[in-house]
């Protein structure tokens, strides 16, 4: 075990190939990981789910694939350019690392990191479930048959501001499979009152944005005041995806 002491500031992100980048030493990587997890913990304490949760899941998946052998560890190491094959028009590389002790260090790091990443993922999922359970998601008025484009009117308890987002649903082709995605962008901020209802806001959007004469419009209401970008919008996108995919 290394006798070095490493001081890290909180790290909001880890590089994709953090386990094979820089100094490959168990103690060094351990403190690097713990600094990253500490930064995520602060985000979760502030009920900020994204991008921390998605990043954690990606790192856990990468290390799981390394441990199970689905991803060749040697492919993650940096490579040195040693020549050019002009006949095949290809660059030729040589792996910089081929050391059994290094591989042992990485195996130890992976074994240490996986349960810690999993625990924090579970914490993030619990926060996500809490947020999803306390929100209300419902149509404003009658829904048209076409729901792939429209508006979300986002409200929060004890706040008069209503954030109006336009959304558009698209299909993505990945690895031969189709996935639906949602794009959101802010189109206005209204002030809610007894007179200025969500139905009136919907009519105002129809008058101003003539591309959608009969838009699907949804009310997304949070019973708690929560971060907009890091929490409410990602949850709203997931709920919207379920609704427009049916």
N, C-alpha and C positions, 0 to 999 in steps of 0.2 A: 504493500500500500504506500502511496506517495506521502511524503512528509511536508509537501508544499501547502501553504495556506493561500486561498484564493478569495478575493473580495469582489463581489459583484453588486452592481446597482440593480434595482428591479428591472427585469427585461420583459417588455410587453409581448415580444414575439421571439420565436426561435427560428433560425434558418431551417429550411426544409431538410437539409442533410447535416444538421447540427452534430449528429453523433459521429460523423467521419470528418468534420471540418475542424481545423485548428489543432490544438494539443489534444492527443488522444490519451487521456489519463482519467482513471475512474473518479478520483477526488475532484478534479477540475470539472468534469462533465456533471458530476453530482451537484456541485454548487451552481453550475450554470442552469441546470434543470430546476433546482429549488428556487433560484431567483425568478425564473419564469413563472413557476407555479405560484409564488408569492404575489407577483403582479396580477395574475389571473384571479387570485383570491380577493384582491382589492376590488377588481371589476365586479365579481359576483356579489360582494358585500354591498356594492352600490346598485345591485339588481341590473347590471349591464351584462347581457348574455352574449352578444356578438360584437366583434368577431372571435372572442375568446373561445367559445364552445366549439365552433367549427374548426378552429386551429388545433385545439386539443384532440378532437376526433381524428384529424388528418395525421397528427404525430403518432397517435396510438395505433392507427392502421399501418403506418409505415414500419413501426417497430415490431408489430405483430407479424407482418409479412417477412421481416428479416428473421425473426425467431423461428417461424415455421418453415423457412427456406423458400418461400414463394418469390422473394426478391433476393437476387444475388448481391450479397454485401459488397463484393468487389466492384460492382457497377456504381456504387455511391462514392467511391474514392476519386479524388482528382487524378487526372491522367496527364502525362507529359507528351507533347508532340515530338515524334522522332523522325518523321519523314512523310513523303507524299507518294502515293501509288498513282502515277499518271495514267496508266492503262485503265484502271478502274475509277479514276477521278475521285479518289478517296484519301482523306488524311489518316495517317497511321499514328496510333497512340500507344504508350506503354504505361501500365499501372504503376503508380508511385509507391504503393504499399503492397507488400506481400510478406507479412511478418506474423508468425503465429502468436507472439505475445500481444501484438496489437489486436488481433482477433479475440483473444481472451479478454482483454480490457473492454472491448465493445460488447461482448457477450455479458459481462458483468454489469456494464452500464444499462444494457437493454433489460436485464432481469430486475434491476433496481427501479428503472423508470416506468415500466409497464403498469405495475399496480398503482403507482402514484398518479399517473395520467388517468387511469380508469376511475380512481376515487374522485378526482376532480371533475371528470366527465359526468359522473353520477350526480355530483353536487349541482353542476350546471343544468342537467336535465330536470332535477327537482325544482330548480328556480323557474325553468321554462314551463313546467307543468303548473306551478303556482300561478304564473302570469296568465297562462291560457285558461285556467279555471275561473279567474276573476274577471275576464273580459266578456263583453256581449258583442255578438256579431250577427247582424240581421239585415234584411233588405230595407231600403227606404222606398216606400210605395210598391207598385207592382213590378216584378222582374220581367224583362222581355225575354224572348227565347234566346237571343244572342247575348251571351254574358262574357265574352272574351275581352271586351273593352268596357270601360266605365269609370266609376268614381268610388272612392272610399272617403267617408266623412269621419274623421278621427276626433273623438271627444274624450275628455278626462273629467272625473268627478271634481266638483267645486271649481271648475275652470270654464270661463265663457268662450275661450278661443276654440274654434273648430278648424282643424287643418284638412283642407280638401286636396286629395291626391287623385290624379288620373292613373289608371292602370291599363296595361295591355298584356295579354297572355300570348305566348309564342311556344312553338315546339322546337326543341333542340335535338339534333341527331348526334348521339354519342355511342360509339362502339356498336353501331347497327341497331340501336334502340332509340325510340322517341321518348323524350321527357318534356313535360310542360314547364315553362318558366314564367315568372311574372316580373314585369318592369313597372316601377312606380315613380312618379315625379309630382312634386308639389305644384298645384295650379292656383292656390289661393288660401287665404286665412280669413275666416268669417268670425263675427261676434254673435254668439247665440243669445237669444232673448225670448220672451213670451211671444213676441211678434215675429221675430226672425227665426223661424223653425227650420229643421233640416229639409223639409219638403220645399220651402221657399229657396233655400240655398241650392237645392237640386235644380229648380226652375231657372235660377240665375245662371248656373253653369251651362244649362242647355241654351240659354239666350246668348251667352258669351262665346261658347265653343260650339259652333254649328256643325262640326263634323259628326257629332253624336246626338242626333235629334231625339233618340229614345234610349238613353244609356242605362245600363245596369248600375244601380247605386246602392252602396252598402254603408250601414252605420257600424263603426268599430269603436266601442266604448270601454274605457278602462275605469274600474272602480277605485283604482289607486293612481296617484301621480307617479309615473315611471318614465325613465329615459326614452325619448322618442326614437332616435336613430339606432341605438344599441339594443333596444328591447321591443318596443311596441311595433315598429314597422316589420322586423323579421317575423314576429308572431302573426301580425296581420297578413303578411304574404303567405304564410303557411295555411291559414284559415281560408284565404281567398283561393289558393290553389285547389283545396278540397272542394270548394263550392263551384268553381268554373269547370272542374274536371268531371263532375257528375253528369 
